[in-house]
Amino acid sequence: MNTLCPLDGRYKERLAPLLSVMGENAFTLNRVRVECAWWAHLPTLKLPHFKGFSAKEQQLLTRVQNLQESDFQLLRDLEFKGYQHIPATKHDVKAVEYFLKLKLKNTPLADRLEFLHFALTSEDVNSVAYALLLSDGLEKVLLPALIALQKALAKLARKEARGVMLARTHGQPAVPTTFGKEMRVFEVRLARQIAQLKKQQISCKFSGAVGNFNAHAVAFPRVNWPREAQKFINKFNESRAVKIYLSPVSTQVDNRDSYAELFDNLRRINTILLDFCRDMWQYISSGKVVQKTKAGEVGSSTMPQKVNPIDFENAEGNLQLASALFTLLSQKLPVSRLQRDLSDSTTLRNMPVSFGYALLAYGSILKGLNKIAFDKRAAREELSAHPEVLAEALQTILRANGVAHPYETLRDFTRGKKITAPLLCNFINTLQIDQHLKERLQELSVEDYIGLAVLLAEGKYD
């Protein structure tokens, strides 16, 4: 695996679904599809000198888009080395045009080959191809992975809805909660971002060299080119959940604000999951969550007893890598000097890399969730060792019953001190309150003082 990037080496098998829709070949195939789709759209405009395609010719056009490895190699040769009488284009989109002309030169379509790439700039082809790439990556890979994660969190929340444990704020014992409710917090946060992600649409441009349809209009001035461009783009959405749309006005490049919206959405998701991974790391470290072991696996090269939280740690690193790229992409891609500069070209090629690191992280978290179990006994033991967390309940009940200065009284008794159950019981007995209220306070239990945590964990919010 002599590769520079671990996505193409160490993690390649885990990223196979993404590679099939966002890899270099997938991008190349999208460009071929865009060129052929535009070529097939032109006859609908009834342009002179361009007869329509017969049914057999349409089938031929469909077959030429079924690229094999030899076709991808030919495309690379046309760009970098040249082929037969054709010198190297050093231009990826021009290589696509020449590839199609080579494949179709001895077919019934040969007489219409000069209408390939008609009135287009390379950015028209690339813009639509990238929009399709992002749409496929989101719809077919990232969204299913995130939905699986959300479902796993919801399942865990319901399962451990009554799993009582100690909550900590500022790292200090606070009040009791349940593990299920804490899992539901992340599920709800994730669900909100996924709902927004499902609404994302990807923009593109298809309006010529600087966005004015100059070549289109000078060749055929009577055609409503903006309308035809819109109709053309709409055809790609017929079986697509994540839609692409045509920017109504642009320079040579699309503004790509929709890219920034998508990447920022994904970055928010990654931030939520980073928060989750760090909490899980803490729960595992404190013993409240245990990890299932697998025979033969090694946790340390020298300490055989260790079961490291490696899935959540790997996810943490990959989430940060993905988010760093998402941040760069969302800041860089909407900016282009004047009508365009080329600094976006190499940047755009790293969009699949950002998706790759994100997918690795989502898979690691799901794997980690399938290996953990909440240790109810350990959680109860920790909670029982901190009866002082009932101080909130005590002072609130006293306040509700009109007792003077209950907060200050509990503060002076508990703050910074080691409190035991007998000490707390004796303290209650010293309070100058009626016996009925004392009995009520004595009946309080750390395991029962969980408020509405069970209902919240079960998803009953109202």
C-alpha positions in Angstrom: 0.0 0.0 0.0 2.5 2.6 -1.2 0.1 5.6 -1.0 0.4 9.1 0.5 -3.1 9.2 1.8 -4.4 6.5 4.2 -7.8 6.8 2.6 -6.4 5.1 -0.5 -4.3 2.6 1.5 -5.1 1.6 5.1 -8.8 2.6 5.0 -9.5 1.8 1.3 -11.9 -1.1 1.9 -13.9 0.8 4.5 -14.4 3.6 2.0 -15.5 1.5 -1.0 -19.1 2.9 -1.1 -17.7 6.4 -1.2 -15.1 5.6 -3.8 -17.7 4.3 -6.2 -19.6 7.6 -6.2 -16.9 10.2 -5.4 -13.7 8.7 -6.7 -11.7 10.1 -9.6 -13.4 7.6 -12.0 -16.8 8.7 -10.7 -16.0 12.3 -11.4 -14.8 11.5 -14.9 -17.9 9.5 -15.6 -20.1 12.4 -14.4 -18.3 14.7 -16.9 -19.0 12.2 -19.7 -22.6 12.0 -18.7 -22.9 15.8 -18.7 -21.4 16.1 -22.1 -23.7 13.4 -23.5 -26.8 14.7 -21.8 -26.2 18.2 -23.3 -25.6 16.7 -26.7 -28.8 14.8 -26.4 -30.7 17.9 -25.2 -29.7 20.1 -28.2 -32.0 18.3 -30.8 -35.0 19.3 -28.6 -34.2 22.9 -29.5 -34.7 22.2 -33.2 -31.4 23.8 -34.2 -30.5 23.9 -37.9 -27.8 21.5 -39.1 -28.4 19.2 -36.1 -30.8 16.4 -36.7 -32.3 14.5 -33.7 -31.2 11.1 -32.4 -33.0 7.9 -33.5 -33.8 5.3 -30.9 -30.8 3.2 -31.9 -28.6 6.3 -31.7 -29.9 7.0 -28.2 -28.9 3.5 -27.2 -25.5 4.0 -28.7 -25.1 7.2 -26.7 -26.1 5.3 -23.6 -23.6 2.6 -24.2 -20.7 4.9 -24.7 -21.3 6.2 -21.2 -20.7 2.7 -19.7 -17.0 3.3 -19.1 -14.6 0.4 -18.6 -11.1 0.6 -17.1 -9.7 0.8 -20.6 -11.8 3.9 -21.2 -10.5 5.5 -18.1 -7.0 4.8 -19.2 -7.7 6.3 -22.6 -9.0 9.4 -21.0 -5.8 9.6 -18.9 -3.7 9.1 -22.0 -5.6 11.9 -23.9 -4.9 14.3 -21.0 -1.4 13.4 -20.1 0.4 11.5 -22.9 -1.6 11.9 -26.0 -3.2 9.2 -28.2 -2.4 8.4 -31.8 -2.5 11.7 -33.7 -4.0 13.6 -30.8 -1.4 15.4 -28.6 -1.8 15.5 -24.8 -4.5 18.0 -24.0 -3.2 18.8 -20.5 -6.8 19.6 -20.0 -9.2 17.2 -18.4 -12.5 18.4 -19.9 -11.0 18.6 -23.4 -9.8 15.1 -23.0 -13.5 14.0 -22.3 -14.6 15.7 -25.5 -11.8 14.1 -27.6 -12.6 10.7 -25.9 -16.2 10.8 -27.0 -15.3 11.9 -30.5 -12.8 8.9 -30.7 -15.4 6.5 -29.5 -18.1 7.7 -31.8 -16.2 8.6 -35.0 -17.1 5.4 -36.8 -20.7 5.4 -35.8 -23.9 6.9 -37.2 -23.4 9.8 -34.8 -20.2 10.9 -36.5 -21.9 13.6 -38.5 -23.0 15.4 -35.3 -19.7 15.2 -33.4 -19.0 19.0 -33.7 -22.0 19.7 -31.6 -20.3 17.9 -28.7 -19.4 20.5 -26.0 -21.4 23.1 -28.0 -21.1 26.6 -26.5 -19.8 25.2 -23.2 -16.9 26.2 -21.1 -15.1 23.5 -19.2 -16.5 24.9 -16.0 -20.0 24.3 -17.1 -19.2 20.6 -17.4 -17.2 20.5 -14.2 -19.8 22.5 -12.2 -22.6 20.0 -13.0 -20.3 17.0 -12.5 -19.2 18.2 -9.1 -22.8 19.0 -8.1 -23.7 15.4 -9.0 -20.6 14.1 -7.1 -21.7 15.9 -3.9 -25.3 14.9 -4.3 -24.4 11.2 -4.7 -21.9 11.3 -1.9 -24.4 12.8 0.4 -27.5 10.9 -0.6 -25.9 7.4 -1.1 -23.2 7.4 1.6 -23.0 10.0 4.3 -26.7 10.4 5.0 -27.3 6.6 5.4 -24.2 6.4 7.7 -25.5 9.3 9.8 -29.1 7.9 9.9 -27.7 4.6 11.1 -25.8 6.4 13.9 -28.9 8.3 14.9 -30.9 5.1 15.1 -28.2 3.4 17.2 -28.2 6.4 19.6 -32.0 6.3 19.9 -31.9 2.6 20.6 -29.3 3.0 23.3 -31.3 5.8 24.8 -34.4 3.7 25.1 -32.5 0.7 26.4 -30.8 2.6 29.2 -33.6 5.0 29.9 -33.6 3.9 33.6 -29.8 3.4 33.8 -29.2 5.7 36.8 -25.8 7.4 37.0 -24.1 10.4 38.5 -24.1 13.5 36.3 -21.1 15.8 36.5 -20.9 19.5 35.8 -17.4 21.1 35.7 -16.3 17.5 36.3 -17.8 17.6 39.8 -20.7 15.5 41.2 -23.9 17.3 40.3 -27.2 15.4 40.4 -28.4 12.0 39.3 -29.3 11.4 35.6 -29.7 8.3 33.5 -27.3 7.1 30.8 -30.2 6.8 28.4 -31.2 10.4 28.8 -27.6 11.5 28.1 -27.6 9.4 24.9 -30.8 11.0 23.9 -29.2 14.5 24.1 -26.8 13.5 21.3 -29.5 11.8 19.3 -31.7 14.9 19.3 -28.8 17.2 18.4 -27.9 14.9 15.5 -31.5 14.5 14.3 -31.8 18.3 13.9 -28.7 18.5 11.8 -29.7 15.5 9.7 -33.1 17.1 9.0 -31.2 20.2 7.7 -28.8 18.0 5.7 -31.7 16.3 3.9 -32.9 19.7 2.7 -29.5 20.7 1.2 -29.4 21.3 -2.5 -26.3 21.7 -4.6 -25.9 24.6 -7.0 -24.2 24.6 -10.4 -23.8 26.9 -13.3 -24.3 26.2 -17.0 -24.0 29.6 -18.8 -20.8 29.8 -20.8 -17.4 31.4 -20.4 -18.3 34.2 -18.0 -21.9 33.4 -17.3 -23.6 35.4 -20.0 -24.4 32.7 -22.6 -22.3 34.7 -25.0 -21.5 31.8 -27.4 -25.0 30.4 -27.2 -26.7 33.7 -28.0 -24.4 34.6 -30.9 -24.9 31.3 -32.6 -28.7 31.0 -32.0 -30.1 34.2 -30.7 -33.7 33.1 -30.8 -33.3 30.3 -28.2 -34.2 31.1 -24.6 -30.9 29.8 -23.3 -31.4 30.4 -19.6 -34.7 28.4 -19.8 -33.0 25.6 -21.7 -30.2 25.4 -19.2 -32.7 25.2 -16.4 -34.6 22.4 -18.2 -31.3 20.6 -18.8 -30.3 20.7 -15.1 -33.7 19.6 -14.0 -33.4 16.4 -15.9 -30.7 15.2 -13.5 -33.1 15.4 -10.6 -35.7 12.9 -11.8 -34.5 10.1 -9.4 -32.4 12.1 -7.0 -33.3 12.9 -3.4 -30.5 15.5 -2.9 -31.3 17.9 -5.7 -29.0 20.0 -7.8 -30.1 23.4 -9.1 -29.0 26.1 -11.5 -27.7 29.3 -10.2 -29.7 32.0 -12.1 -26.7 34.2 -12.6 -23.0 33.6 -12.3 -19.5 34.4 -13.5 -17.5 31.7 -15.2 -17.8 29.7 -11.9 -20.7 29.0 -9.7 -20.7 31.0 -6.4 -20.7 27.7 -4.5 -22.5 29.2 -1.5 -24.5 26.0 -1.4 -21.2 24.1 -1.0 -20.4 26.2 2.1 -23.9 25.6 3.5 -23.4 21.8 3.0 -19.9 21.7 4.5 -20.9 23.9 7.5 -23.8 21.6 8.1 -21.5 18.6 8.1 -19.0 20.4 10.3 -21.8 21.0 12.9 -22.6 17.3 12.8 -18.9 16.5 13.3 -18.8 18.9 16.3 -21.7 17.1 17.9 -20.1 13.7 17.3 -16.8 14.9 18.6 -18.5 16.0 21.8 -20.1 12.6 22.0 -16.8 10.7 21.4 -15.1 12.6 24.2 -18.0 11.9 26.6 -17.9 8.2 25.7 -14.1 8.2 26.4 -14.8 9.7 29.8 -17.5 7.1 30.6 -15.2 4.3 29.6 -12.3 5.7 31.5 -14.5 6.0 34.7 -15.8 2.5 34.3 -19.5 3.4 33.8 -19.2 2.0 30.2 -17.4 -1.2 29.4 -16.2 -2.5 26.1 -16.8 -6.0 24.8 -13.6 -7.9 23.9 -12.8 -10.0 20.9 -10.6 -13.1 21.2 -7.1 -12.5 19.9 -7.3 -8.7 19.7 -4.5 -6.6 21.2 -5.0 -3.4 23.2 -1.4 -2.7 23.9 1.9 -4.1 22.7 3.2 -4.3 26.3 0.1 -4.1 28.6 -2.0 -7.2 27.9 -4.9 -6.2 30.2 -5.9 -3.0 28.2 -9.1 -2.6 26.2 -8.6 0.8 24.7 -11.5 3.0 23.5 -9.8 3.0 20.1 -13.0 3.4 18.0 -14.0 6.7 19.7 -10.4 7.9 19.6 -10.0 7.1 15.9 -13.4 8.8 15.3 -12.2 11.9 17.2 -9.1 12.3 15.0 -11.0 11.7 11.7 -13.8 14.1 12.7 -11.2 16.8 13.3 -9.5 16.1 9.9 -12.9 16.2 8.1 -14.0 19.4 9.8 -10.7 21.1 9.1 -11.2 20.3 5.4 -14.9 21.3 5.5 -13.9 24.7 7.1 -11.3 25.3 4.4 -13.6 24.3 1.6 -16.5 26.5 2.9 -14.2 29.5 3.2 -12.2 29.0 0.0 -14.7 27.8 -2.7 -17.2 30.7 -2.7 -14.3 33.1 -3.4 -12.8 33.6 -6.9 -11.0 36.6 -8.2 -13.1 38.6 -10.7 -14.8 36.3 -13.2 -12.7 33.3 -12.0 -9.3 32.1 -11.0 -7.9 28.6 -10.9 -7.1 28.2 -7.3 -10.4 26.4 -6.8 -9.4 23.5 -9.1 -7.1 21.6 -6.8 -9.2 22.5 -3.8 -12.3 21.0 -5.3 -10.5 17.7 -5.9 -10.2 17.3 -2.1 -14.0 17.4 -1.5 -14.1 13.5 -1.6 -11.2 13.5 0.9 -13.3 15.5 3.4 -16.2 13.1 2.9 -13.8 10.1 3.3 -12.5 11.2 6.7 -16.1 11.9 7.8 -17.3 8.5 6.7 -14.4 6.8 8.6 -15.4 8.6 11.7 -19.1 7.7 11.4 -18.2 4.1 10.9 -15.9 4.0 13.9 -18.5 5.5 16.2 -21.1 3.0 15.0 -18.6 0.2 15.6 -17.8 1.5 19.0 -21.5 1.7 20.0 -21.9 -1.9 19.0 -19.1 -2.9 21.4 -20.1 -1.0 24.6 -22.4 -1.7 27.5 -23.5 0.5 30.3 -22.3 -1.0 33.7 -25.3 -0.4 35.9 -23.6 -1.7 39.0 -20.6 0.5 38.7 -22.8 3.5 38.0 -24.9 2.9 41.0 -21.9 2.4 43.3 -20.5 5.7 42.2 -23.8 7.4 42.7 -24.3 5.9 46.1 -20.9 7.3 47.2 -22.1 10.8 46.6 -25.3 11.4 48.7 -24.4 15.1 48.8 -26.0 15.4 45.3 -29.3 15.4 47.2 -28.5 18.8 48.4 -30.4 20.4 45.5 -33.5 18.3 46.3 -33.3 19.1 50.0 -32.9 22.9 49.6 -35.6 23.0 46.9 -38.2 21.2 49.0 -37.4 23.4 52.0 -37.7 26.5 49.9 -41.0 25.3 48.6 -42.2 24.8 52.1 -41.3 28.3 53.2 -38.2 27.4 55.3 -35.8 30.4 55.6 -32.4 30.3 54.0 -32.4 26.6 52.9 -29.7 27.1 50.2 -27.3 28.7 52.5 -27.9 26.1 55.1 -27.2 23.2 52.7 -24.2 25.1 51.2 -22.6 25.4 54.6 -23.2 21.7 55.4 -22.0 20.2 52.1 -19.7 22.4 50.1 -16.2 21.0 49.8 -16.9 18.3 52.4 -17.1 14.5 52.3 -20.7 13.7 53.0 -22.0 10.2 53.9 -25.5 8.9 54.1 -25.5 8.8 58.0 -24.2 12.4 58.1 -27.0 13.5 55.8 -29.6 11.7 57.9 -28.3 13.4 61.1 -28.3 16.8 59.4 -31.9 16.4 58.4 -32.8 15.5 62.0 -31.3 18.8 63.2 -33.4 20.9 61.0 -36.1 23.0 62.7 -39.0 21.7 60.6 -42.1 19.7 61.3 -41.8 15.9 61.5 -43.8 15.2 58.3 -41.3 17.3 56.3 -38.4 15.6 57.9 -39.8 12.2 57.0 -40.2 13.3 53.4 -36.6 14.5 53.3 -35.4 11.2 54.8 -37.1 9.2 52.1 -35.2 10.9 49.3 -32.9 8.5 47.4 -30.1 9.3 45.0 -31.5 6.5 42.7 -34.9 8.0 42.6 -33.9 11.7 42.2 -33.8 11.6 38.4 -36.7 14.0 37.5 -38.1 13.2 34.1 -35.0 11.6 32.8 -36.7 8.3 31.9 -39.4 10.1 29.8 -36.8 12.2 28.1 -34.7 9.2 27.3 -37.7 7.5 25.8 -38.3 10.4 23.5 -41.4 11.8 25.4 -40.6 15.4 25.4 -44.0 17.0 25.8 
